[in-house]
Amino acid sequence: MKVARQRDHWQGQFKAMASPCEILVDVEQEAEARLLCEAAEAEARRIEQKFSRYRDDNVVHALNHGAGQPVTVDDETADLLDFAHRCHEISGGRFDVTSGVLRRIWKFDGSDAIPSRKQAKALLPLVGWPQIKWDRPKVTVPPGMEIDLGGLGKEYAVDRVATLLADRAVAPVLVNFGGDLRAVGRRPGNGNWQVGVELPGVVDSAGLKLDLGVGALATSGDARRFLLRDGIRYPHILNPRTAWPVMKAPRSVTVLGDTCTEAGLLATLAMLQGADAESFLADQGVKNWVIR
Amino acid sequence: MRSAIIGACGMLGLGGATAEATEVKTAILGYTEPDRVTAIEAIVDGQHAFDNGKIFNFRLVYDALTGASATGAAPSSLAQTFTRPSGEGSYRVAPGETPLDDTFRDTRMALSAGLTMPLNRVTNFSFGLYGSGEYDYVSLGANTALTRDFNQKNTTVALRGAFFSDSISPEGGRPVPFTAMPDEGIEKAQLSGDGSKTVMDLGVGLTQVLNRSTVVHLNYTYSDVNDYQTDPFKMLSVVDPVTGDPRGADAYLYENRPDARTKHVLFGRVAKHLGRDIVHLSYRYFTDNWGIDSHTFDLTYRWNFGGGKYLKPHLRYSDQGAADFHRSFLVDGEALPEHASADYRLGDMQALTYGLTHGRIVGDGHELTVRLEYYVQSGDSHPAEAIGVLQNYDLFPTVDALIFQVGYTFDLME
């Protein structure tokens, strides 16, 4: 953890969730800033450990290894599953936390390893939120299926950390985990936060310079992650109903919203609209940046 | 779709909605007392949060009331005839029945608007205006408040003030207190002009976060009401000291209340999160220089099922001691007191409310609530001072009411 004084605030930096993480707090004392940044890091690590799919000691592992038996989950996980259920409903099935199994055949490593349509079709029976039996607080995952909350995890962590710090500090806070960010608490007298956002992999991107008061920003898409065969680019975003990439998806979509989770979800849903991403975003009335 | 998404994000309790947002709450409420008043009320409550932290709110209420209301006159072993407040027409009340004036009919429109603005990180200032009008009553008011957070926002102190100016110009005029109800077609003795009164409220509040799950709120309000507070439609029977029936002539006198009233209200509430559920318990103590004091306990339990669904049972109990000048009737031959009213609302009474509210998220993240409540109020039906036939009658009939409300809350997006 590095804590440094900037012109009119303190900045803490650490790495978590495979991203550079940055905390800006508008407090006077270094000791207070350090305590807040440490609390932020602890919360980020707690969420990462709890919901990472790469661990075998957490709730996600327990869910996915329940052998078709019901698993009782804690309130926080239950809230996320309620949320996932609602998102599936709102998006007409486009947003689906069970689509992680598609990674078994899709590895977006810049190669030309495109799976066959047959392979994709074979996986489809293992994708579909409605097949998960969710009866709060019990969840039953059929054998072979997987729940992955990673698609929500980083934005959720940003919001959790931001609200935690704002409550504790009674001071304006900006939380930035690899470009997904949230500002809480207006800065009287000091004006807005000036933040620069990298858009990953966008060639010649000078990044995004933002003057942010209160709100959140999230980006979906990573232009470095794709497959290319016969001159056709297969973007990193998969349609859970076809097990196939959304072929006309933008390279990235960045959305400004009230919370990072909201912004992230809108960005992801826009990507899933493919060629219609821009008109979808226009309908939502949110400020956005789409890169094709 | 965005409002649905914001609604879904709300399930995670991640704050937000700090940018520009407009929330509108609407409700339709039905209130019915069997054989008495029926009211329908429509409420629109809007709030717009500006990007700069200011919040504008407005509220529009429309009520329509019809039915019968107790006049204050006592039941009798004889049939009783009452002149309508307008002086034109009359109605009869059968022996043993509680006299009710069935011409009670009114519509009321009330509008209020206010603005809250942050002065700095810990201080908010607000002010608002209020106006309401009905057929015979106009009320205009203004209010202001200053709140300040201390102790890392764990403590909030609020100072509030409000001023109202009301005027009443009842159908048939304002009767001279303690004059007799005239027979049909004869003009009553009237006070000149409209009745007016002023209300000044001053309050101080404290909200304290005790721990992660408990918040305590305390409030004290001082209220000073001056000028005409008599109800021009209410009267008292003057009864024979032996028989208890109304005396032969001038049997019904218009009531008379003091024109100065000072009220004190002490209010305390505890909100506690129990896992996902929330329990609210409150106590309110009211006392005034009319001699009324009351204790009210209110308990709600919000039972959250997840996904925005909840059930909220509600229980409320209140116990009120009568105003010094409350009388069920006056006795012929006794000196008139300085003030007197037989209005049951100023009497000794206990009231119980049982209710249940159900809320759920529908459609695009909108909230639908349905509330059903039953209210029952009772007092001393057979007071010791009852004379003659009055001992046989219910002098404080139980009033019960059914309240049904449907509410719908939604966000307006640009």
Interface residues (C-beta under 8 A of the other chain):
Chain A: D75 A78 D79 L80 D82 F83 H85 R86 C87 I90 S91 R136 Y156 D159 R160 A162 T163 A166 D167 R168 A169 V170 A171 V184 G185 R186 P188 G213 V214 G215 A216 G257 D258 T259 C260 T261 E262 L265 L266 L269 D283 Q284 G285 V286
Chain B: M1 R2 A4 I5 I6 G7 A8 C9 M11 L12 G13 L14 G15 G16 A17 T18 A19 A21 D51 N52 G53 P118 N120 R121 V122 D149 Q152 K153 G275 R276 F305 G306 G307 I361 M413 E414
